[in-house]
């Protein structure tokens, strides 16, 4: 049965998929995947839908949605073990309350642990791939395997999982000893900074940063913020249909009243073109596109 994806992404946009099944653990996911594989049904996987723009016309595939309403974080042999469907912010909160360092940067990042690992989510110069030890994945054939961090081929805002389509079901993170009061204070500072500069995706539909930051000019140096280039290129006044640039951050697009995925895609294209014209740099989307987003 077809299911609309509008309610499952933070942009709150997108047409229907062939079928949508929500699961929270590996056994349930494996059963669904094996059934789809046996029936020859093409499928995709998603987590919290926080970094996703789905075409207005929808997609022909079925969707496996890996998410859990209840966080599942615990200690296993000195590592934090967490289910892929757990909210990424809940993992950061667990680490802070346990007084350990290494995951504070994830505070306030929307989406799930599984989706975050696939896209190597990060902030403040740190990313999940930096602290990941290993993952449990479900292969396209419905088999459960454990993979090391090295096997995932992490890059800036990406991993090999995006290409293989394997489904993260569980992850183990190595963290460092810390001070609980300091870690909780760090978390509150990060959350406060996000509230001051970022839109609340629960109120203003958005996918957060739309474009990736550019590589550093000097090896080992900081990346060049796409938001700074976009602001200097004058994109804050841009609008396309119901989609517009967030007034406090030039690298964030809001899907306002009446917006479509096509509006968002066309606005993003104009933003990238403005940076290309002014600075000669080509911006690469951090948001993933499902379906022919700009052509429907």
C-alpha positions in Angstrom: 0.0 0.0 0.0 1.4 3.4 -0.9 2.4 5.7 1.9 3.0 9.5 1.8 6.5 10.6 2.9 5.4 14.1 3.8 5.0 13.2 7.5 8.4 11.5 7.7 10.9 14.1 6.8 11.8 17.3 8.6 11.1 19.3 5.4 7.5 17.8 5.6 7.6 17.5 1.8 7.5 14.6 -0.7 5.1 12.3 -2.5 4.3 8.7 -2.0 6.4 5.6 -1.9 5.4 2.1 -2.8 5.2 1.0 0.8 6.5 2.2 4.1 7.4 0.0 7.1 8.7 1.3 10.4 10.9 -1.0 12.5 13.2 -0.5 15.5 15.4 -3.6 15.6 17.5 -5.9 13.3 15.2 -9.0 13.4 12.1 -7.0 12.3 14.1 -5.2 9.6 15.6 -8.4 8.4 12.2 -10.0 8.0 10.9 -7.1 5.9 14.0 -6.9 3.7 14.0 -10.7 3.0 10.3 -10.5 2.0 11.0 -7.5 -0.3 14.0 -9.2 -1.8 12.1 -12.4 -2.4 9.3 -10.5 -4.1 11.7 -8.4 -6.2 10.5 -5.2 -4.6 13.1 -2.3 -4.8 13.6 -0.5 -1.5 15.4 2.3 0.3 16.1 3.0 3.9 15.6 6.1 6.0 16.0 7.2 9.6 14.5 10.4 11.0 14.3 12.0 7.5 16.2 15.0 8.7 18.6 15.3 5.7 16.2 14.3 2.9 14.3 16.0 0.1 11.7 13.7 -1.5 10.3 14.5 -4.9 6.7 15.8 -5.0 5.9 13.0 -7.4 7.2 10.5 -4.9 9.4 7.4 -5.5 8.7 4.0 -6.9 10.6 2.1 -4.2 9.4 0.8 -0.8 10.9 2.4 2.3 12.3 0.8 5.4 12.1 3.4 8.2 14.5 2.6 11.0 13.5 4.6 14.1 12.5 4.1 17.7 10.4 6.2 20.0 12.5 5.1 23.0 16.2 5.7 23.2 18.2 2.5 23.7 21.7 3.4 25.0 23.8 1.3 27.3 27.4 0.3 28.2 29.0 -2.8 26.7 32.6 -3.6 27.5 33.6 0.1 27.9 31.8 1.2 24.8 28.4 3.0 24.4 26.1 0.6 22.5 23.1 2.2 20.9 20.4 1.1 18.5 20.3 2.8 15.1 16.8 4.1 15.5 17.7 6.1 18.6 17.6 9.8 18.2 21.1 11.2 17.8 20.4 13.9 20.4 19.4 11.2 22.9 22.8 9.5 22.4 24.5 12.9 23.1 22.4 13.4 26.2 23.2 9.9 27.5 26.9 10.5 27.0 26.7 13.9 28.8 24.8 12.4 31.7 27.3 9.6 32.0 30.0 12.2 32.1 32.0 11.0 29.1 33.5 13.1 26.3 33.5 12.6 22.6 29.8 12.9 21.6 28.9 16.3 22.9 29.0 17.8 19.4 26.0 15.7 18.4 23.7 17.6 20.9 20.7 19.1 19.1 21.4 17.4 15.7 18.1 16.0 14.5 17.7 12.5 13.0 18.8 9.1 14.2 22.1 7.4 15.0 21.8 5.1 11.9 21.2 8.0 9.5 23.9 10.0 11.2 26.4 7.3 10.7 25.5 6.9 7.1 26.0 10.6 6.5 28.9 10.9 9.0 26.9 13.7 10.8 29.0 16.2 12.7 29.5 19.7 14.0 32.3 21.9 15.5 35.0 20.0 13.6 34.0 16.6 14.9 31.9 13.7 13.4 30.4 10.4 14.3 33.0 8.5 12.3 35.7 9.9 14.6 34.4 8.0 17.6 32.7 5.0 16.1 34.2 1.6 16.9 32.0 -0.7 14.9 28.4 -1.2 13.6 25.9 -3.9 13.1 24.4 -3.7 9.6 21.7 -5.5 7.7 22.9 -6.3 4.1 20.7 -5.9 1.0 20.1 -9.7 1.2 18.8 -9.4 4.8 21.9 -10.8 6.5 23.2 -9.3 9.8 26.9 -8.4 9.8 29.3 -6.5 12.1 31.6 -4.0 10.4 34.5 -2.1 11.8 34.9 1.7 11.4 37.6 1.3 8.8 35.2 -0.8 6.5 32.8 2.1 6.3 35.1 4.4 4.4 34.1 7.6 6.2 34.5 10.9 4.4 33.3 14.4 5.1 29.5 14.1 5.6 29.4 10.6 4.0 30.3 7.0 4.2 30.3 3.9 2.0 26.9 3.0 3.4 25.3 5.6 1.2 26.4 3.6 -1.8 25.9 0.1 -0.6 22.5 0.7 0.9 23.2 -1.5 3.9 21.1 -0.7 7.0 22.7 0.2 10.3 20.9 -1.5 13.1 23.3 -1.0 16.1 26.5 0.9 16.8 29.3 1.0 19.4 31.1 4.2 20.2 34.4 4.7 22.1 34.3 7.7 24.4 36.8 9.3 26.8 36.5 9.8 30.6 35.2 13.2 31.5 33.5 15.3 34.2 29.7 15.0 34.3 29.1 18.7 35.3 31.4 19.8 32.5 29.8 17.6 29.9 26.3 18.7 30.9 27.4 22.3 30.7 29.0 21.7 27.3 25.7 20.2 26.0 23.7 23.2 27.2 26.1 25.6 25.6 25.7 23.8 22.3 22.0 23.6 22.5 21.8 27.3 23.4 24.0 28.2 20.4 21.7 26.1 18.1 18.6 27.8 19.4 20.1 31.2 18.7 21.2 30.5 15.2 19.2 27.6 13.8 15.5 27.2 13.1 13.5 24.7 15.2 12.7 22.0 12.6 9.6 21.1 14.6 8.2 24.6 13.9 9.9 25.6 10.7 10.3 22.7 8.2 14.0 22.4 7.3 16.8 20.0 6.8 19.4 22.1 8.5 22.5 23.0 6.6 21.7 22.5 2.9 25.3 22.6 1.5 28.5 21.0 2.7 31.3 23.3 3.9 34.2 23.6 1.4 37.5 21.9 1.9 40.2 23.8 3.9 42.4 26.2 2.0 45.4 24.8 3.9 45.8 21.1 4.7 44.7 20.4 8.2 43.0 23.8 8.5 39.3 24.5 9.1 36.8 24.1 6.3 35.4 27.2 4.7 31.8 27.7 5.9 29.3 27.5 3.1 27.0 29.7 5.1 29.5 32.6 5.0 29.9 32.4 1.3 26.2 32.2 0.7 25.6 35.2 2.9 28.3 37.2 1.1 26.6 36.1 -2.2 23.4 37.8 -1.1 21.1 34.7 -0.9 19.2 35.7 2.3 16.6 37.6 0.3 16.0 34.7 -2.1 12.7 32.9 -2.3 11.2 30.3 -4.6 7.5 29.7 -4.2 6.9 28.8 -0.6 10.6 28.1 0.1 12.9 30.7 1.5 16.4 31.2 3.1 16.4 31.3 6.9 17.0 34.9 8.1 19.6 33.9 10.7 21.6 31.4 8.6 22.2 31.6 4.9 22.9 27.9 4.5 19.4 26.8 5.7 16.3 26.6 3.6 12.8 26.8 5.1 9.8 25.1 3.5 7.2 27.7 4.2 3.4 27.6 3.6 2.6 26.0 0.3 6.2 25.0 -0.5 7.0 22.1 -2.7 10.1 20.0 -3.0 10.6 21.6 -6.4 10.6 25.0 -4.8 13.3 23.9 -2.4 15.4 22.4 -5.2 15.1 25.5 -7.4 16.0 27.8 -4.5 19.0 25.7 -3.6 20.1 25.8 -7.3 19.9 29.6 -7.3 21.8 29.8 -4.0 24.6 27.6 -5.4 24.7 29.6 -8.6 25.1 32.8 -6.7 28.2 31.4 -4.9 29.6 30.0 -8.1 29.2 33.4 -9.8 30.7 35.5 -7.0 33.5 33.2 -5.8 33.9 30.5 -8.4 33.2 27.7 -5.9 30.8 24.8 -6.5 28.7 24.0 -3.5 27.7 20.3 -3.0 24.4 19.6 -1.3 24.5 17.9 2.1 20.8 17.1 1.7 20.1 13.9 -0.2 17.5 14.0 -3.0 15.1 11.2 -3.6 13.5 11.1 -7.0 13.7 13.8 -9.8 13.1 16.6 -7.3 13.6 19.6 -9.6 11.7 18.3 -12.6 8.2 17.5 -11.3 
